[in-house]
Amino acid sequence: MLKLKYKENTAGLLFLLPFLSGFLGFYIVPFIVSVAYTFTSGTAFRGRFVGFENYASVMESAAFQLALKNTFRFLAVSIPVIIALSYLLAGSLFKAFKGSRLFRSVFLFPLVVPIGAIVMFMNVFFSGNGVLNTLLSSMGLPAADSWLFGDRAFPVLVFLYVWKNCGYNVVLFLAGFNHIPKEMYEEAAVNGANRLQTQRFITVPMMRNSFFFVFVISIVNIFKSFREAYLIGGRIPHESIYMLQHFMTNNFTNLNYQRLSIASFFVFFVIFTLVFFLHRSWVKKGVSL
């Protein structure tokens, strides 16, 4: 029996070995090197130890402060919008109606469209002589000189993020709706509960796990939306959409690995902190995750 268990453990370890090797080589080792970079000048293992001087330099940087402010602003605006919109759309699509399956597929189309095609469409639609300005002019409304390179670039980027990622969140919410027992709604109807009461006391509490997961995925997707901002505005976009990812990319181009490593750790810290405190608040409410 012990010999059989030993063989099973050995076989399992052998199957895990390729994954563990890749995880060690592509995640753990680069993480250690990045930590070394943040405390040295020059290269990680040959540079001079400078303590927290690199951290102080980055925190005092005007570019970093602007990127940090815009990133938190983007989080504060985009997360509530995409979660509320996704939840409302999922609630509407959950009720079977003619063409509901088609609509569910349509909301996933932005996920498979190449990012280059999306940005090209945005340039055609929001450029100075684009579709939006032409439509506004035909209605006698004032047109904007630039939607992508001025103060309006921020809402355009928020719109692009919500449009591209909303469909995935809708699918996650639909999966949550499917796990709510129909008997609960039937019993609530028998007891005279209206739609608002049903939402408050049945749907929302039963969907808390889905809300948590959608929140985490939405944060991760925000930090993946750099491609859109970069293709729209380039390395140095309008200051309203200059994000932490721009700061990291520009420092990577300049071979300033110390500032790049510190900024990447800060991104990790932001994501970890938001998810950690949300998880704690969920657990305190007695929600199993």
N, C-alpha and C positions, 0 to 999 in steps of 0.2 A: 504493500500500500504506500509506504513512504517512498519507495523507488519510483512508483508511478507518479506520485505527486511531484517528485524532484524532476522527472522528465517533462511533466506538464509545465512546471515553472521555467525550466530551461528553454522549452519551445516558445513559451510566451515571451521570454526575454529576447530570444533571437528575432522574433517578429517585431518587437519594439525597438530593436537596435538601430535600424535605419532611421526611424523617427527621432530617437534620442540623439543620434549622431548629427542629424540635420539641425535639431533644436539647439544642441550645444555649439555647433559651428556657426549658425546663422543668427542666434539670439543671445546665448549666454556669453560667448567670447566677445562679440561686438559690444555688449552691455558693459562688460568689465573694462574694455578699452575706452569706451566713452566716459566712464567714471574717472579713469585715469586722466583723460584729456581735460576734464573740468578743473582739475587741481594742479595742472602744470602749464608751463609755457613751452611752445615748440611742439615736438612730437610727444606722444603719450609716455613712452618708456625711456626717452633720452632727454626730455625737457627738464626744466628747473621747477621744483615744487613751489607754488605761489599761494597755497591755501585757498582762501575764498576771494581772492582778488578778481578772478574771472567772473564770479557771480556778481560781485559789486559792479564791475564794469558793464555787464549786460543789463543789470537792473537800472543803471543810470543812463543807458542808451535811449535816446529819443525815439529811434526806430523801433526798439523793443517795446517801449511804453505804448506807442501808437498801435503796434501789432497786437499787443495784449488787450488794449481797450477795444479794438475792433472785433477781436475774437470773442470776447465776453458779450459784446453788443450783438454779434451775430447769433451766439448761443441763446441770449435772452429773448430775441425776437423770433428766431426760426423754430426753436423747440416747441413753444406753446402753439404756434400756428400749425405746424405739421402734425402734431399729436391731435389737436382739436379737429382739424380738417379730416385726417385719416379716420378718426373715430366716427365722425358724422357720416362719411362716405361708406364706411364698413357697415354701420347700422342701417343705412339705406339699402345697400346691396345684399345684406343678409336676408331681407324680406324678398322672397322669390317673386319675380315679375318677368314679364316677357322681355327677353334681351339681357337679363341680369348676368348671365354667364359671359356674354360678349363684353359687357362693361367691365367685368372683373379682369378679362384679358387685356382690354385697352389700357387699364391703369398700370399694367406691367410693361407696356411697350417702351416707356422711357428708359427702363433698365437695360434693354438690349440695343438701344440706338447708340452708335458710336459717339463718343464725346465730341469729336471733331465736327460731326454733322450737326450736333446740338448747338455748338458755339457758332457755326456758320449760320444757322437759322437765327440765332439771337442777334448776330451782327446785321443780318438782312432786316430783321424786324425792328431793332432798336437803333439803327444807325441814323445819322442826320437826315438822310433822304430815304429812310426805311418806311416799312409798311405802317408803323404806328404814327409817325409824324404825318404821313400822307393822309391817313384816316382822320387825324385830328384837324388837319388843315381843311379837309373837305367838309367837316362839321362846323367850321368857323371857330375852332378852339385853338389856343396858342400852342405851337409845337416847341419842343425842347431842342436846343442846339446839339446836345449830346446826352444820350441816356446811359452810355457805357463809360464815359470818361469824366463824369462830373459827380455832383452830390447824389444824383439819381442812380448811380452804379450800385449802391448798397441795396436798395429795394429790388433792383433787377436781379442781383445775385441771390437774394432771399427767394424771389419767385422761382429762379432756376433750380435752387436746391429743393424747394418744396415740390415743384413739378416732377423732378427726376426721382425723388425718393418716396413720394407719397404712396405710390402703388404698392411698394413692398410693405409699408406699415399697414396698409389696408388689408393685405393678405394675412398679416400677423393678427390683426384684430378680428378678422373673420374666423380664424382658427379658434380664437378665444370665445367668440359667440357660439361656435358649434359645441363647445364643452359645457354650456349652461343647460341644465336639464329643462326640457319644455314643461315638465310637470310643475315647476316653480311658478312659471308664468300663468299656467292654468289655475293653480291654486290662488294666486294673487287676483286673477280676474273674478274668481268665485267670491272672494272676500271683498270685492268692490274697489280694488286698487286702480287708480288711474295711470296714465302713461308716465307721468312725472314721478309718481311714487314707485312704479316698477323700475324705472331707471335708477332711482336713488337707492332703493333698498335691495334690488336683485342684480341688475346688470352691472352697475359700477363696482360693487363689492366683489362680484364673481370675476370681474375683468382686471383685478389689480395685478395679477401676475403678468397679464398681457401688457398693461400699462408700463410696468417696470421694464419688461424686455424691449418694448418699443422705444422707451426713453433711452435705454443704453444704446440700441442700434442707431437711433437718431443722432446721438452725440458722436458716435464713431463715424457716421456718414458725413457729419459736419466737417470733421478733420480730413475727410477724403474728398471734400468738394473743392480742394485747392486747384485741381485741374481746370475747373470751369473759370475760377477767378484768374488763373495764370493765362489761360488762352484768351480771355476777354481783355485783360489789362496788361499782360506781359510781366516782366520782372519787377517793374516799378509802376504799379497801377495807381489809380486815384487813391488818395489817402484814406477814403472811406472804406475801401475793401483791401487794404494792406493788412494781411493776417500773419499769424505766427508762422504759417507755412512759407510765406514770402520771405520772412526774416531768415528762416532756416535755409531756404534755397539760395538766397543771395550770399549767405555766409559759406555755404558749401562751394558755390562758384568762386568765392574769394579765398577758398582753402583755409578759412578760419574755423577749424574744427572745435576749438574751445567754445566759442559762442554757439556754434551749431549744436554741440552736445548739451549745453545748458538749456537751450531753447527746447530741444527734444525732450529733456527730462521734465521741463515745465509742462509740456503738452501731456505727458504721461501723468503728471501730478494733477492736472486739471481733471482729466478723465477719471482717474482713480478716486479723487475726492468727491466728485459729483456722484459717481456710482456708489461709493461707500456710504455716504450719508443718506442717499435714497434707500439703499438696502437696509440700513439701520432703522430708518423711519418705518419702512414696510414691516420689518420684523417686530418692532414695538407694537404695531397694530395687530399682531397675531397672524400675519399673512405668511404662508409657507412659500418659499421661492426655490 
